[in-house]
Amino acid sequence: METVFSLILMFTAITLIVVLLLQARGSGSSLFGESSGTFRSRRGVERMLFRITIVLAVVFVSVAIANVRFS
């Protein structure tokens, strides 16, 4: 059972890293905390990546807790 949790954690972590890198690539030129000064709402792919990030983070934490609990 522990190997199943470990494999799920690895897959989730890699997927989460890829999704976060895709978000950072599309963020524009706001490096080092610079603010663009305008409010933008998320649309299309950006909104989907944001929601996928939240779901993957919840899955990652849940599986990590289950791994500790059942090992």
Secondary structure, DSSP 8 states (H G I E B T S, - for coil): -HHHHHHHHHHHHHHHHHHHHHHHHTT-S-GGG---SS-----THHHHHHHHHHHHHHHHHHHHHHHHHH-
